[in-house]
């Protein structure tokens, strides 16, 4: 995304809807901290490249 990172997008979404469940898919993990994930309301992180069962598991866990 040219204007913001996924973490920034998640933070903005979380401000609007604190109850939303967010699964972040990223190829970078240097800036990801537990504190940052909590602040952004991110439920789980999937590292790229991912396989289908990782996405399915993260989605299931976020929704249940």
Secondary structure, DSSP 8 states (H G I E B T S, - for coil): --S--HHHHHHHHHHH-TT--EEEEES--TT--HHHHHHHTEEEEEESS--HHHHHHHHHHHH-
